[in-house]
Amino acid sequence: MKAMFAGLAAVIVIGIAAYLVLGEIGFSSAERRSGDAVRLD
């Protein structure tokens, strides 16, 4: 049971870190899929 909670915590931490890092470097899905005629705020 302890290993399951440790794995769950690791998945949550990795997911949050990936979301923050990819958002900071401009690799969001909105920026990847939009064309030049789209203005993103």
DSSP file (Angstrom, degrees, kcal/mol; ACC not computed):
  #  RESIDUE AA STRUCTURE BP1 BP2  ACC     N-H-->O    O-->H-N    N-H-->O    O-->H-N    TCO  KAPPA ALPHA  PHI   PSI    X-CA   Y-CA   Z-CA
    1    1 A M     >        0   0    0      0, 0.0     4,-2.0     0, 0.0     5,-0.2   0.000 360.0 360.0 360.0 -36.5    0.0    0.0    0.0
    2    2 A K  H  >  +     0   0    0      1,-0.2     4,-2.0     2,-0.2     5,-0.1   0.890 360.0  51.0 -64.0 -39.1    2.9    2.3    0.8
    3    3 A A  H  > S+     0   0    0      2,-0.2     4,-2.3     1,-0.2    -1,-0.2   0.861 107.3  53.9 -66.9 -35.7    4.4    1.8   -2.7
    4    4 A M  H  > S+     0   0    0      2,-0.2     4,-2.4     1,-0.2    -2,-0.2   0.919 109.9  46.4 -65.9 -43.3    1.0    2.6   -4.3
    5    5 A F  H  X S+     0   0    0     -4,-2.0     4,-2.4     2,-0.2    -2,-0.2   0.876 111.9  51.5 -66.8 -36.7    0.8    5.9   -2.5
    6    6 A A  H  X S+     0   0    0     -4,-2.0     4,-2.1     2,-0.2    -2,-0.2   0.904 111.3  47.7 -65.8 -40.8    4.4    6.8   -3.4
    7    7 A G  H  X S+     0   0    0     -4,-2.3     4,-2.3     2,-0.2    -2,-0.2   0.901 111.5  50.0 -65.5 -41.7    3.7    6.0   -7.0
    8    8 A L  H  X S+     0   0    0     -4,-2.4     4,-2.1     2,-0.2    -2,-0.2   0.906 110.9  49.4 -63.2 -42.7    0.5    8.1   -7.0
    9    9 A A  H  X S+     0   0    0     -4,-2.4     4,-2.4     1,-0.2    -1,-0.2   0.891 110.2  51.4 -63.7 -39.1    2.4   11.0   -5.4
   10   10 A A  H  X S+     0   0    0     -4,-2.1     4,-2.7     2,-0.2     5,-0.2   0.903 109.0  50.3 -65.0 -41.2    5.1   10.7   -8.0
   11   11 A V  H  X S+     0   0    0     -4,-2.3     4,-2.3     2,-0.2    -2,-0.2   0.907 111.9  48.2 -63.3 -41.8    2.6   10.8  -10.9
   12   12 A I  H  X S+     0   0    0     -4,-2.1     4,-2.3     2,-0.2     5,-0.2   0.930 113.5  46.4 -64.8 -45.9    1.0   13.9   -9.4
   13   13 A V  H  X S+     0   0    0     -4,-2.4     4,-2.5     1,-0.2    -2,-0.2   0.918 114.1  47.5 -63.9 -44.2    4.3   15.7   -8.9
   14   14 A I  H  X S+     0   0    0     -4,-2.7     4,-2.6     1,-0.2    -1,-0.2   0.903 112.0  50.9 -64.6 -40.6    5.5   14.8  -12.4
   15   15 A G  H  X S+     0   0    0     -4,-2.3     4,-2.0    -5,-0.2    -2,-0.2   0.919 112.7  44.6 -63.4 -44.7    2.2   15.9  -13.9
   16   16 A I  H  X S+     0   0    0     -4,-2.3     4,-2.2     2,-0.2    -2,-0.2   0.910 114.4  49.3 -66.8 -42.3    2.2   19.3  -12.2
   17   17 A A  H  X S+     0   0    0     -4,-2.5     4,-2.7    -5,-0.2     5,-0.3   0.909 111.2  49.3 -64.3 -41.9    5.9   19.9  -13.0
   18   18 A A  H  X S+     0   0    0     -4,-2.6     4,-2.6     1,-0.2     5,-0.3   0.905 110.3  51.5 -64.1 -41.0    5.4   19.0  -16.7
   19   19 A Y  H  X S+     0   0    0     -4,-2.0     4,-1.6    -5,-0.2    -2,-0.2   0.926 114.5  42.6 -61.0 -45.7    2.4   21.3  -16.9
   20   20 A L  H  X S+     0   0    0     -4,-2.2     4,-1.7     2,-0.2    -2,-0.2   0.922 116.8  45.6 -69.6 -44.6    4.3   24.2  -15.4
   21   21 A V  H  X S+     0   0    0     -4,-2.7     4,-1.8     1,-0.2    -2,-0.2   0.935 114.3  47.1 -66.9 -46.7    7.5   23.7  -17.4
   22   22 A L  H  <>S+     0   0    0     -4,-2.6     5,-2.7    -5,-0.3     4,-0.3   0.852 111.5  52.3 -66.3 -32.9    5.9   23.2  -20.7
   23   23 A G  H ><5S+     0   0    0     -4,-1.6     3,-0.7    -5,-0.3    -1,-0.2   0.867 108.9  50.6 -67.4 -36.2    3.7   26.2  -20.2
   24   24 A E  H 3<5S+     0   0    0     -4,-1.7    -2,-0.2     1,-0.2    -1,-0.2   0.845 109.5  48.6 -72.0 -34.0    6.7   28.4  -19.4
   25   25 A I  T 3<5S-     0   0    0     -4,-1.8    -1,-0.2    -5,-0.1    -2,-0.2   0.402 117.6-108.2 -90.5   5.6    8.7   27.3  -22.5
   26   26 A G  T < 5S+     0   0    0     -3,-0.7    -3,-0.2    -4,-0.3    -2,-0.1   0.801  78.4 130.0  80.5  29.3    5.7   28.0  -24.8
   27   27 A F      < +     0   0    0     -5,-2.7    -4,-0.1    -6,-0.2     2,-0.1  -0.154  29.7 136.6-108.3  38.2    4.9   24.4  -25.7
   28   28 A S     >  -     0   0    0     -5,-0.2     4,-1.9    -6,-0.1     5,-0.2  -0.461  65.9-116.9 -80.7 159.2    1.2   24.6  -24.9
   29   29 A S  H  > S+     0   0    0      1,-0.2     4,-2.1     2,-0.2     5,-0.2   0.825 114.2  57.9 -66.5 -30.3   -1.3   23.0  -27.2
   30   30 A A  H  > S+     0   0    0      1,-0.2     4,-1.0     2,-0.2    -1,-0.2   0.906 110.3  42.5 -65.5 -40.8   -2.9   26.4  -28.0
   31   31 A E  H  4 S+     0   0    0      1,-0.2    -2,-0.2     2,-0.2    -1,-0.2   0.809 115.7  49.2 -76.0 -29.7    0.5   27.7  -29.3
   32   32 A R  H  < S+     0   0    0     -4,-1.9    -2,-0.2     1,-0.2    -1,-0.2   0.852 117.2  38.9 -76.6 -35.1    1.4   24.5  -31.2
   33   33 A R  H  < S+     0   0    0     -4,-2.1     2,-0.2    -5,-0.2    -2,-0.2   0.562  95.7  93.2 -96.8 -10.0   -2.0   24.2  -33.0
   34   34 A S     <  -     0   0    0     -4,-1.0     2,-0.1    -5,-0.2     6,-0.0  -0.549  66.0-134.1 -87.7 151.7   -2.8   27.8  -33.8
   35   35 A G    >   -     0   0    0     -2,-0.2     3,-1.1     1,-0.1    -1,-0.1  -0.195  33.6 -92.2 -89.4-174.3   -1.8   29.5  -37.1
   36   36 A D  T 3  S+     0   0    0      1,-0.2    -1,-0.1    -2,-0.1    -2,-0.0   0.739 121.3  62.5 -72.7 -22.2   -0.2   32.9  -37.7
   37   37 A A  T 3  S+     0   0    0      2,-0.1     2,-0.5     0, 0.0    -1,-0.2   0.440  86.7  90.7 -83.5   1.5   -3.6   34.6  -38.0
   38   38 A V    <   -     0   0    0     -3,-1.1     2,-0.6     2,-0.0    -4,-0.0  -0.853  65.4-150.6-103.5 129.5   -4.6   33.7  -34.5
   39   39 A R        -     0   0    0     -2,-0.5     2,-0.4     2,-0.0    -2,-0.1  -0.879  12.6-166.0-100.4 118.6   -3.8   36.1  -31.6
   40   40 A L              0   0    0     -2,-0.6    -2,-0.0     1,-0.1    -9,-0.0  -0.864 360.0 360.0-103.7 135.9   -3.2   34.4  -28.3
   41   41 A D              0   0    0     -2,-0.4    -1,-0.1     0, 0.0    -2,-0.0   0.437 360.0 360.0 -91.6 360.0   -3.2   36.4  -25.1
